[in-house]
């Protein structure tokens, strides 16, 4: 849907109903009003998480766009220096998200929005605090099963924690190998033969599509030394 169509749809959704339509009975309106008031009561949480997410994405996108076409040996050095700046911002986001969780609990989809819940996991995924990541992972597991968090976000954080803990990743969302300049299936997989089924169950795209995205996003990969 193009931006004009989206704006039109939103305008219609907030315009008074005319033409003699019956006014919904109070019992039909009550849950709608309650839902809207619930979202409004969490406006500060939604806005805070959305803002952090925009900064997170902007910094990483800016780095990738600025370094993608550099020579491989130069790119690695520049990205390492840029990573110091990004890490500092990630630490600030981690502390802010901790405060939000302590005051309001984890942002469930039904209480905020799918985008808000996903962005909160993104911030946790980029945190350098492994204890915090483990805590968020334990919060997410039942929420993902209840569809109060996206299963694919749980999968990405599961793999991130597993990789840090030097355990095989389950969904292949984090580490990859590099073959002839292109990203390839990770070598540290739990039961590789079941990878595609596990990814599909969590709403993740097929591995081949994921690797193609990495190639486009990051450019030529550099094999990690063993």
Secondary structure as GFF3:
##gff-version 3
##sequence-region A 1 226
A	DSSP	alpha_helix	3	14	.	.	.	ID=ss1
A	DSSP	alpha_helix	26	41	.	.	.	ID=ss2
A	DSSP	alpha_helix	43	67	.	.	.	ID=ss3
A	DSSP	alpha_helix	72	104	.	.	.	ID=ss4
A	DSSP	alpha_helix	114	125	.	.	.	ID=ss5
A	DSSP	alpha_helix	130	145	.	.	.	ID=ss6
A	DSSP	alpha_helix	151	164	.	.	.	ID=ss7
A	DSSP	beta_strand	177	179	.	.	.	ID=ss8
A	DSSP	beta_strand	182	184	.	.	.	ID=ss9
A	DSSP	three_ten_helix	192	194	.	.	.	ID=ss10
A	DSSP	alpha_helix	195	201	.	.	.	ID=ss11
A	DSSP	alpha_helix	207	218	.	.	.	ID=ss12
###
